[in-house]
Amino acid sequence: MDLQLGCVAVLNRNQDEIDQNISFDTMKQREKQFFIHHKEAFQHLPDEYKGSEQLVQRLATIQQERIRSTFPRVIKDLRKQIAEKKAQLKKIPPSLNTEIECWTFFQSMIDTY
């Protein structure tokens, strides 16, 4: 099966380890020992595809690549939305803050009518 993003072999915690609240550092050591003791099963797999630390690095790299590829489009879309909102704001009539401004505006509407 061809995986587009590749794969990384990790050693998951079992239920007893979860119940015992085994620390991540302890699990990393267990994981390293597992790959050493089962070397023949993973001999075809390069070291950069073994272990949770490698998985974290791989996921961070994938995330960075995705952000870099989508960021320019997001910025372009935001700039377009900002321009549209500014155009909408320009169409809004000025605010009337005092009673005199309201009466003046009302009178100009009546005069226009």
The first five atom37 places (N, CA, C, CB, O) and aatype in JSON, in Angstrom:
{
  "aatype": [12, 3, 10, 5, 10, 7, 4, 19, 0, 19, 10, 2, 1, 2, 5, 3, 6, 9, 3, 5, 2, 9, 15, 13, 3, 16, 12, 11, 5, 1, 6, 11, 5, 13, 13, 9, 8, 8, 11, 6, 0, 13, 5, 8, 10, 14, 3, 6, 18, 11, 7, 15, 6, 5, 10, 19, 5, 1, 10, 0, 16, 9, 5, 5, 6, 1, 9, 1, 15, 16, 13, 14, 1, 19, 9, 11, 3, 10, 1, 11, 5, 9, 0, 6, 11, 11, 0, 5, 10, 11, 11, 9, 14, 14, 15, 10, 2, 16, 6, 9, 6, 4, 17, 16, 13, 13, 5, 15, 12, 9, 3, 16, 18],
  "atom_mask": [
    [1, 1, 1, 1, 1],
    [1, 1, 1, 1, 1],
    [1, 1, 1, 1, 1],
    [1, 1, 1, 1, 1],
    [1, 1, 1, 1, 1],
    [1, 1, 1, 0, 1],
    [1, 1, 1, 1, 1],
    [1, 1, 1, 1, 1],
    [1, 1, 1, 1, 1],
    [1, 1, 1, 1, 1],
    [1, 1, 1, 1, 1],
    [1, 1, 1, 1, 1],
    [1, 1, 1, 1, 1],
    [1, 1, 1, 1, 1],
    [1, 1, 1, 1, 1],
    [1, 1, 1, 1, 1],
    [1, 1, 1, 1, 1],
    [1, 1, 1, 1, 1],
    [1, 1, 1, 1, 1],
    [1, 1, 1, 1, 1],
    [1, 1, 1, 1, 1],
    [1, 1, 1, 1, 1],
    [1, 1, 1, 1, 1],
    [1, 1, 1, 1, 1],
    [1, 1, 1, 1, 1],
    [1, 1, 1, 1, 1],
    [1, 1, 1, 1, 1],
    [1, 1, 1, 1, 1],
    [1, 1, 1, 1, 1],
    [1, 1, 1, 1, 1],
    [1, 1, 1, 1, 1],
    [1, 1, 1, 1, 1],
    [1, 1, 1, 1, 1],
    [1, 1, 1, 1, 1],
    [1, 1, 1, 1, 1],
    [1, 1, 1, 1, 1],
    [1, 1, 1, 1, 1],
    [1, 1, 1, 1, 1],
    [1, 1, 1, 1, 1],
    [1, 1, 1, 1, 1],
    [1, 1, 1, 1, 1],
    [1, 1, 1, 1, 1],
    [1, 1, 1, 1, 1],
    [1, 1, 1, 1, 1],
    [1, 1, 1, 1, 1],
    [1, 1, 1, 1, 1],
    [1, 1, 1, 1, 1],
    [1, 1, 1, 1, 1],
    [1, 1, 1, 1, 1],
    [1, 1, 1, 1, 1],
    [1, 1, 1, 0, 1],
    [1, 1, 1, 1, 1],
    [1, 1, 1, 1, 1],
    [1, 1, 1, 1, 1],
    [1, 1, 1, 1, 1],
    [1, 1, 1, 1, 1],
    [1, 1, 1, 1, 1],
    [1, 1, 1, 1, 1],
    [1, 1, 1, 1, 1],
    [1, 1, 1, 1, 1],
    [1, 1, 1, 1, 1],
    [1, 1, 1, 1, 1],
    [1, 1, 1, 1, 1],
    [1, 1, 1, 1, 1],
    [1, 1, 1, 1, 1],
    [1, 1, 1, 1, 1],
    [1, 1, 1, 1, 1],
    [1, 1, 1, 1, 1],
    [1, 1, 1, 1, 1],
    [1, 1, 1, 1, 1],
    [1, 1, 1, 1, 1],
    [1, 1, 1, 1, 1],
    [1, 1, 1, 1, 1],
    [1, 1, 1, 1, 1],
    [1, 1, 1, 1, 1],
    [1, 1, 1, 1, 1],
    [1, 1, 1, 1, 1],
    [1, 1, 1, 1, 1],
    [1, 1, 1, 1, 1],
    [1, 1, 1, 1, 1],
    [1, 1, 1, 1, 1],
    [1, 1, 1, 1, 1],
    [1, 1, 1, 1, 1],
    [1, 1, 1, 1, 1],
    [1, 1, 1, 1, 1],
    [1, 1, 1, 1, 1],
    [1, 1, 1, 1, 1],
    [1, 1, 1, 1, 1],
    [1, 1, 1, 1, 1],
    [1, 1, 1, 1, 1],
    [1, 1, 1, 1, 1],
    [1, 1, 1, 1, 1],
    [1, 1, 1, 1, 1],
    [1, 1, 1, 1, 1],
    [1, 1, 1, 1, 1],
    [1, 1, 1, 1, 1],
    [1, 1, 1, 1, 1],
    [1, 1, 1, 1, 1],
    [1, 1, 1, 1, 1],
    [1, 1, 1, 1, 1],
    [1, 1, 1, 1, 1],
    [1, 1, 1, 1, 1],
    [1, 1, 1, 1, 1],
    [1, 1, 1, 1, 1],
    [1, 1, 1, 1, 1],
    [1, 1, 1, 1, 1],
    [1, 1, 1, 1, 1],
    [1, 1, 1, 1, 1],
    [1, 1, 1, 1, 1],
    [1, 1, 1, 1, 1],
    [1, 1, 1, 1, 1],
    [1, 1, 1, 1, 1],
    [1, 1, 1, 1, 1]
  ],
  "atom_positions": [
    [[0.85, -1.18, 0.0], [0.0, 0.0, 0.0], [0.89, 1.23, 0.0], [-0.97, 0.0, 1.23], [1.78, 1.37, 0.85]],
    [[0.66, 2.12, -0.94], [1.47, 3.33, -1.07], [0.86, 4.43, -0.2], [1.57, 3.78, -2.55], [-0.27, 4.86, -0.43]],
    [[1.62, 4.88, 0.78], [1.17, 5.96, 1.67], [1.81, 7.26, 1.21], [1.52, 5.65, 3.16], [3.04, 7.36, 1.14]],
    [[1.0, 8.25, 0.9], [1.5, 9.51, 0.36], [2.47, 10.2, 1.31], [0.36, 10.43, 0.05], [3.46, 10.79, 0.87]],
    [[2.19, 10.14, 2.6], [3.03, 10.84, 3.57], [4.0, 9.9, 4.27], [2.16, 11.52, 4.6], [4.71, 10.32, 5.19]],
    [[4.05, 8.65, 3.84], [4.95, 7.69, 4.47], [4.36, 7.19, 5.77], [0.0, 0.0, 0.0], [3.2, 7.44, 6.08]],
    [[5.18, 6.48, 6.53], [4.72, 5.96, 7.81], [5.88, 5.99, 8.8], [4.15, 4.52, 7.67], [7.05, 6.04, 8.41]],
    [[5.54, 5.95, 10.06], [6.52, 5.91, 11.14], [6.07, 4.83, 12.11], [6.68, 7.31, 11.85], [4.92, 4.85, 12.57]],
    [[6.95, 3.9, 12.43], [6.63, 2.84, 13.38], [6.82, 3.35, 14.8], [7.52, 1.58, 13.13], [7.86, 3.92, 15.13]],
    [[5.81, 3.16, 15.62], [5.87, 3.58, 17.03], [5.4, 2.43, 17.91], [5.01, 4.85, 17.27], [4.71, 1.52, 17.45]],
    [[5.78, 2.48, 19.16], [5.33, 1.51, 20.14], [4.26, 2.18, 20.99], [6.51, 0.99, 21.02], [4.54, 3.12, 21.75]],
    [[3.03, 1.71, 20.87], [1.93, 2.28, 21.65], [1.94, 1.73, 23.07], [0.58, 1.97, 20.98], [2.47, 0.64, 23.32]],
    [[1.36, 2.49, 23.99], [1.23, 2.02, 25.36], [0.09, 1.01, 25.42], [0.98, 3.2, 26.33], [-0.91, 1.13, 24.72]],
    [[0.25, 0.0, 26.28], [-0.86, -0.92, 26.51], [-1.69, -0.4, 27.69], [-0.34, -2.37, 26.79], [-1.33, 0.6, 28.32]],
    [[-2.79, -1.06, 27.97], [-3.71, -0.57, 28.99], [-3.04, -0.49, 30.37], [-4.94, -1.47, 29.06], [-3.29, 0.45, 31.12]],
    [[-2.2, -1.48, 30.7], [-1.51, -1.44, 32.0], [-0.61, -0.21, 32.1], [-0.68, -2.72, 32.21], [-0.56, 0.43, 33.15]],
    [[0.09, 0.11, 31.03], [0.97, 1.28, 31.05], [0.16, 2.57, 31.16], [1.84, 1.32, 29.78], [0.59, 3.53, 31.8]],
    [[-1.0, 2.6, 30.55], [-1.87, 3.77, 30.67], [-2.36, 3.9, 32.11], [-3.08, 3.67, 29.7], [-2.33, 4.99, 32.69]],
    [[-2.81, 2.78, 32.68], [-3.3, 2.8, 34.06], [-2.22, 3.2, 35.06], [-3.86, 1.43, 34.43], [-2.51, 3.81, 36.09]],
    [[-0.96, 2.84, 34.76], [0.15, 3.15, 35.66], [0.71, 4.55, 35.43], [1.26, 2.13, 35.48], [1.66, 4.96, 36.11]],
    [[0.13, 5.29, 34.5], [0.61, 6.64, 34.16], [2.11, 6.66, 33.85], [0.32, 7.6, 35.31], [2.84, 7.51, 34.36]],
    [[2.54, 5.73, 33.03], [3.95, 5.66, 32.61], [4.29, 6.96, 31.88], [4.22, 4.41, 31.7], [3.55, 7.39, 31.0]],
    [[5.41, 7.58, 32.24], [5.8, 8.86, 31.65], [6.22, 8.69, 30.2], [6.93, 9.5, 32.46], [6.57, 7.59, 29.75]],
    [[6.18, 9.79, 29.47], [6.57, 9.79, 28.07], [8.05, 9.43, 27.93], [6.3, 11.17, 27.43], [8.43, 8.71, 27.01]],
    [[8.88, 9.92, 28.84], [10.31, 9.6, 28.78], [10.55, 8.1, 28.97], [11.08, 10.39, 29.85], [11.38, 7.51, 28.28]],
    [[9.83, 7.5, 29.9], [9.96, 6.06, 30.12], [9.5, 5.3, 28.88], [9.14, 5.62, 31.35], [10.12, 4.31, 28.48]],
    [[8.42, 5.76, 28.27], [7.91, 5.1, 27.07], [8.89, 5.24, 25.91], [6.55, 5.68, 26.67], [9.03, 4.33, 25.09]],
    [[9.58, 6.39, 25.84], [10.59, 6.55, 24.78], [11.71, 5.53, 24.95], [11.17, 7.98, 24.79], [12.19, 4.95, 23.98]],
    [[12.11, 5.31, 26.19], [13.16, 4.32, 26.46], [12.68, 2.92, 26.11], [13.59, 4.38, 27.95], [13.41, 2.14, 25.5]],
    [[11.44, 2.59, 26.48], [10.87, 1.28, 26.14], [10.79, 1.11, 24.62], [9.46, 1.12, 26.78], [11.05, 0.04, 24.08]],
    [[10.41, 2.18, 23.96], [10.3, 2.14, 22.51], [11.66, 1.88, 21.87], [9.7, 3.45, 21.98], [11.77, 1.06, 20.96]],
    [[12.71, 2.56, 22.35], [14.06, 2.34, 21.82], [14.49, 0.91, 22.04], [15.06, 3.3, 22.49], [15.05, 0.28, 21.14]],
    [[14.24, 0.39, 23.23], [14.6, -1.01, 23.53], [13.81, -1.97, 22.64], [14.33, -1.32, 25.01], [14.35, -2.98, 22.2]],
    [[12.57, -1.66, 22.39], [11.75, -2.51, 21.53], [12.36, -2.61, 20.13], [10.32, -1.96, 21.44], [12.47, -3.71, 19.58]],
    [[12.76, -1.48, 19.56], [13.33, -1.5, 18.22], [14.7, -2.19, 18.21], [13.45, -0.07, 17.68], [15.07, -2.79, 17.2]],
    [[15.43, -2.1, 19.29], [16.72, -2.82, 19.39], [16.47, -4.32, 19.45], [17.53, -2.34, 20.63], [17.13, -5.09, 18.74]],
    [[15.55, -4.75, 20.29], [15.28, -6.18, 20.47], [14.59, -6.81, 19.25], [14.41, -6.4, 21.69], [14.69, -8.02, 19.04]],
    [[13.91, -6.0, 18.45], [13.21, -6.5, 17.26], [13.84, -5.93, 15.99], [11.7, -6.14, 17.33], [13.15, -5.6, 15.02]],
    [[15.15, -5.84, 16.02], [15.9, -5.22, 14.92], [15.59, -5.89, 13.58], [17.39, -5.3, 15.21], [15.42, -5.21, 12.57]],
    [[15.52, -7.24, 13.58], [15.31, -7.95, 12.32], [13.95, -7.64, 11.7], [15.44, -9.46, 12.55], [13.82, -7.64, 10.47]],
    [[12.95, -7.38, 12.5], [11.62, -7.07, 11.98], [11.57, -5.68, 11.33], [10.58, -7.16, 13.09], [10.75, -5.43, 10.45]],
    [[12.45, -4.79, 11.76], [12.43, -3.42, 11.27], [13.69, -3.05, 10.49], [12.24, -2.46, 12.41], [13.98, -1.87, 10.31]],
    [[14.45, -4.05, 10.05], [15.72, -3.76, 9.37], [15.52, -3.03, 8.04], [16.47, -5.06, 9.13], [16.41, -2.28, 7.61]],
    [[14.38, -3.23, 7.4], [14.11, -2.55, 6.14], [13.71, -1.09, 6.32], [13.01, -3.29, 5.4], [13.66, -0.33, 5.35]],
    [[13.45, -0.7, 7.55], [12.95, 0.64, 7.84], [14.09, 1.52, 8.35], [11.8, 0.59, 8.87], [14.71, 1.2, 9.37]],
    [[14.38, 2.64, 7.66], [15.43, 3.55, 8.14], [15.09, 4.12, 9.52], [15.65, 4.7, 7.13], [13.92, 4.18, 9.9]],
    [[16.11, 4.53, 10.26], [15.92, 5.04, 11.62], [15.01, 6.25, 11.68], [17.26, 5.38, 12.24], [14.34, 6.47, 12.69]],
    [[14.97, 7.06, 10.62], [14.11, 8.25, 10.64], [12.63, 7.9, 10.53], [14.5, 9.2, 9.51], [11.77, 8.79, 10.55]],
    [[12.32, 6.62, 10.41], [10.93, 6.16, 10.38], [10.6, 5.26, 11.56], [10.64, 5.43, 9.07], [9.68, 4.45, 11.5]],
    [[11.38, 5.4, 12.64], [11.15, 4.59, 13.84], [11.05, 5.49, 15.06], [12.28, 3.55, 14.02], [11.94, 6.3, 15.31]],
    [[9.98, 5.34, 15.82], [9.88, 6.01, 17.11], [8.97, 7.22, 17.12], [0.0, 0.0, 0.0], [8.77, 7.89, 16.1]],
    [[8.44, 7.48, 18.3], [7.5, 8.59, 18.47], [8.16, 9.95, 18.27], [6.87, 8.53, 19.85], [7.51, 10.89, 17.81]],
    [[9.44, 10.07, 18.61], [10.13, 11.34, 18.38], [10.21, 11.64, 16.89], [11.55, 11.32, 19.01], [10.05, 12.79, 16.46]],
    [[10.47, 10.62, 16.1], [10.52, 10.79, 14.65], [9.14, 11.13, 14.1], [11.06, 9.53, 13.98], [9.0, 11.92, 13.17]],
    [[8.11, 10.52, 14.69], [6.74, 10.83, 14.27], [6.41, 12.3, 14.54], [5.73, 9.92, 15.0], [5.82, 12.97, 13.7]],
    [[6.79, 12.79, 15.71], [6.54, 14.19, 16.05], [7.26, 15.11, 15.06], [7.0, 14.49, 17.5], [6.68, 16.08, 14.58]],
    [[8.52, 14.8, 14.75], [9.27, 15.61, 13.79], [8.63, 15.56, 12.41], [10.73, 15.12, 13.7], [8.52, 16.58, 11.72]],
    [[8.2, 14.38, 12.01], [7.58, 14.21, 10.69], [6.28, 15.0, 10.61], [7.32, 12.71, 10.4], [6.02, 15.68, 9.62]],
    [[5.47, 14.92, 11.65], [4.21, 15.67, 11.66], [4.45, 17.17, 11.66], [3.38, 15.28, 12.88], [3.71, 17.92, 11.0]],
    [[5.46, 17.62, 12.38], [5.79, 19.06, 12.4], [6.21, 19.51, 11.0], [6.91, 19.35, 13.43], [5.83, 20.6, 10.56]],
    [[6.99, 18.7, 10.32], [7.44, 19.03, 8.96], [6.25, 19.1, 8.01], [8.46, 18.0, 8.46], [6.16, 20.02, 7.2]],
    [[5.36, 18.12, 8.1], [4.17, 18.11, 7.24], [3.32, 19.35, 7.51], [3.33, 16.83, 7.48], [2.81, 19.97, 6.58]],
    [[3.16, 19.69, 8.78], [2.37, 20.87, 9.14], [3.0, 22.14, 8.57], [2.22, 20.98, 10.67], [2.3, 22.99, 8.02]],
    [[4.31, 22.27, 8.7], [5.0, 23.45, 8.16], [4.82, 23.54, 6.65], [6.5, 23.39, 8.51], [4.57, 24.63, 6.12]],
    [[4.93, 22.42, 5.96], [4.77, 22.42, 4.51], [3.36, 22.84, 4.12], [5.08, 21.03, 3.93], [3.16, 23.6, 3.18]],
    [[2.38, 22.34, 4.85], [0.99, 22.7, 4.55], [0.74, 24.19, 4.8], [0.02, 21.86, 5.4], [0.08, 24.86, 4.01]],
    [[1.27, 24.69, 5.89], [1.09, 26.11, 6.2], [1.75, 26.96, 5.12], [1.69, 26.45, 7.59], [1.17, 27.94, 4.65]],
    [[2.96, 26.59, 4.74], [3.66, 27.36, 3.69], [2.91, 27.33, 2.37], [5.07, 26.82, 3.49], [2.91, 28.32, 1.63]],
    [[2.27, 26.21, 2.06], [1.58, 26.11, 0.78], [0.23, 26.83, 0.79], [1.38, 24.66, 0.4], [-0.22, 27.3, -0.25]],
    [[-0.41, 26.92, 1.94], [-1.74, 27.56, 2.0], [-1.7, 29.0, 2.48], [-2.64, 26.76, 2.9], [-2.65, 29.75, 2.24]],
    [[-0.65, 29.41, 3.14], [-0.58, 30.75, 3.73], [-0.74, 31.86, 2.7], [0.74, 30.92, 4.44], [-1.51, 32.79, 2.96]],
    [[-0.07, 31.83, 1.54], [-0.25, 32.92, 0.57], [-1.7, 33.08, 0.12], [0.64, 32.69, -0.64], [-2.19, 34.2, -0.05]],
    [[-2.39, 31.96, -0.09], [-3.8, 32.03, -0.5], [-4.67, 32.62, 0.6], [-4.31, 30.64, -0.89], [-5.58, 33.4, 0.33]],
    [[-4.39, 32.25, 1.84], [-5.15, 32.78, 2.97], [-4.95, 34.29, 3.06], [-4.72, 32.09, 4.31], [-5.91, 35.04, 3.25]],
    [[-3.71, 34.75, 2.93], [-3.41, 36.19, 2.98], [-4.14, 36.91, 1.84], [-1.88, 36.44, 2.88], [-4.71, 37.99, 2.05]],
    [[-4.12, 36.33, 0.65], [-4.79, 36.94, -0.5], [-6.29, 37.05, -0.24], [-4.53, 36.11, -1.78], [-6.89, 38.09, -0.51]],
    [[-6.9, 35.98, 0.28], [-8.33, 36.0, 0.58], [-8.66, 37.04, 1.65], [-8.8, 34.61, 1.03], [-9.67, 37.73, 1.54]],
    [[-7.83, 37.15, 2.68], [-8.06, 38.13, 3.74], [-7.96, 39.55, 3.2], [-7.05, 37.93, 4.88], [-8.77, 40.41, 3.55]],
    [[-6.97, 39.8, 2.36], [-6.84, 41.16, 1.77], [-8.06, 41.51, 0.92], [-5.56, 41.25, 0.9], [-8.52, 42.65, 0.93]],
    [[-8.57, 40.51, 0.19], [-9.76, 40.74, -0.62], [-10.96, 41.06, 0.27], [-10.07, 39.5, -1.5], [-11.72, 41.98, -0.03]],
    [[-11.12, 40.32, 1.35], [-12.23, 40.57, 2.27], [-12.11, 41.94, 2.93], [-12.28, 39.48, 3.34], [-13.11, 42.64, 3.1]],
    [[-10.89, 42.32, 3.29], [-10.67, 43.64, 3.9], [-11.06, 44.74, 2.91], [-9.18, 43.8, 4.34], [-11.72, 45.71, 3.29]],
    [[-10.66, 44.59, 1.65], [-10.99, 45.59, 0.63], [-12.51, 45.69, 0.45], [-10.32, 45.24, -0.71], [-13.05, 46.78, 0.32]],
    [[-13.19, 44.54, 0.44], [-14.65, 44.54, 0.31], [-15.31, 45.23, 1.5], [-15.18, 43.1, 0.18], [-16.25, 46.01, 1.32]],
    [[-14.83, 44.95, 2.69], [-15.41, 45.57, 3.9], [-15.16, 47.07, 3.92], [-14.83, 44.93, 5.16], [-16.03, 47.83, 4.34]],
    [[-13.98, 47.5, 3.47], [-13.7, 48.94, 3.41], [-14.63, 49.63, 2.43], [-12.23, 49.19, 3.02], [-15.11, 50.73, 2.68]],
    [[-14.89, 48.96, 1.3], [-15.81, 49.54, 0.31], [-17.22, 49.64, 0.89], [-15.82, 48.69, -0.97], [-17.91, 50.62, 0.65]],
    [[-17.64, 48.63, 1.64], [-18.96, 48.67, 2.29], [-19.02, 49.78, 3.32], [-19.27, 47.31, 2.95], [-20.04, 50.47, 3.44]],
    [[-17.94, 49.97, 4.08], [-17.91, 51.02, 5.1], [-18.02, 52.41, 4.47], [-16.64, 50.92, 5.93], [-18.64, 53.31, 5.05]],
    [[-17.42, 52.58, 3.29], [-17.48, 53.88, 2.63], [-18.9, 54.23, 2.2], [-16.55, 53.91, 1.43], [-19.25, 55.4, 2.06]],
    [[-19.72, 53.21, 1.98], [-21.1, 53.44, 1.54], [-22.03, 53.79, 2.71], [-21.63, 52.2, 0.83], [-23.15, 54.26, 2.48]],
    [[-21.6, 53.58, 3.91], [-22.42, 53.89, 5.07], [-22.44, 55.41, 5.26], [-21.88, 53.17, 6.35], [-21.38, 56.04, 5.26]],
    [[-23.63, 55.99, 5.43], [-23.68, 57.44, 5.64], [-23.03, 57.82, 6.97], [-25.14, 57.94, 5.61], [-22.92, 57.0, 7.89]],
    [[-22.6, 59.07, 7.06], [-21.94, 59.49, 8.31], [-22.92, 59.4, 9.48], [-21.39, 60.94, 8.18], [-24.14, 59.54, 9.31]],
    [[-22.39, 59.17, 10.65], [-23.24, 59.05, 11.83], [-23.76, 60.42, 12.26], [-22.47, 58.39, 12.99], [-23.11, 61.45, 12.06]],
    [[-24.93, 60.38, 12.83], [-25.54, 61.6, 13.36], [-25.49, 61.48, 14.88], [-27.02, 61.79, 12.83], [-26.19, 60.67, 15.48]],
    [[-24.65, 62.32, 15.47], [-24.37, 62.17, 16.9], [-25.14, 63.13, 17.79], [-22.91, 62.35, 17.13], [-25.27, 62.9, 18.99]],
    [[-25.65, 64.19, 17.22], [-26.36, 65.17, 18.05], [-27.77, 65.39, 17.49], [-25.59, 66.52, 18.11], [-28.08, 65.01, 16.36]],
    [[-28.6, 66.0, 18.31], [-29.98, 66.28, 17.89], [-29.99, 67.29, 16.74], [-30.82, 66.82, 19.07], [-30.82, 67.2, 15.83]],
    [[-29.08, 68.24, 16.8], [-29.01, 69.26, 15.74], [-28.65, 68.61, 14.41], [-27.97, 70.37, 16.11], [-29.22, 68.95, 13.37]],
    [[-27.7, 67.67, 14.43], [-27.33, 66.97, 13.2], [-28.52, 66.18, 12.64], [-26.14, 66.03, 13.45], [-28.75, 66.16, 11.43]],
    [[-29.26, 65.55, 13.52], [-30.45, 64.8, 13.1], [-31.48, 65.71, 12.43], [-31.08, 64.08, 14.3], [-32.0, 65.4, 11.37]],
    [[-31.76, 66.87, 13.09], [-32.74, 67.8, 12.52], [-32.26, 68.4, 11.21], [-33.04, 68.9, 13.52], [-33.05, 68.61, 10.29]],
    [[-30.98, 68.67, 11.13], [-30.42, 69.22, 9.89], [-30.55, 68.21, 8.76], [-28.94, 69.61, 10.08], [-30.94, 68.56, 7.65]],
    [[-30.23, 66.96, 9.05], [-30.33, 65.91, 8.04], [-31.79, 65.69, 7.64], [-29.7, 64.6, 8.56], [-32.11, 65.53, 6.46]],
    [[-32.66, 65.68, 8.64], [-34.1, 65.51, 8.39], [-34.62, 66.64, 7.49], [-34.89, 65.47, 9.72], [-35.38, 66.4, 6.56]],
    [[-34.21, 67.87, 7.78], [-34.63, 69.03, 6.98], [-34.12, 68.91, 5.55], [-34.13, 70.35, 7.62], [-34.84, 69.25, 4.61]],
    [[-32.88, 68.43, 5.38], [-32.36, 68.3, 4.02], [-33.11, 67.22, 3.24], [-30.85, 67.99, 4.05], [-33.26, 67.32, 2.02]],
    [[-33.57, 66.18, 3.93], [-34.37, 65.15, 3.27], [-35.72, 65.71, 2.83], [-34.58, 63.93, 4.2], [-36.2, 65.42, 1.74]],
    [[-36.32, 66.53, 3.7], [-37.62, 67.14, 3.37], [-37.44, 68.1, 2.19], [-38.21, 67.89, 4.6], [-38.26, 68.13, 1.27]],
    [[-36.35, 68.89, 2.22], [-36.1, 69.83, 1.13], [-35.91, 69.07, -0.19], [-34.85, 70.7, 1.44], [-36.37, 69.52, -1.24]],
    [[-35.23, 67.94, -0.12], [-34.99, 67.15, -1.33], [-36.3, 66.57, -1.85], [-33.98, 66.03, -1.06], [-36.52, 66.52, -3.06]],
    [[-37.15, 66.14, -0.95], [-38.43, 65.56, -1.32], [-39.33, 66.6, -1.95], [-39.12, 64.95, -0.1], [-40.46, 66.3, -2.33]]
  ]
}
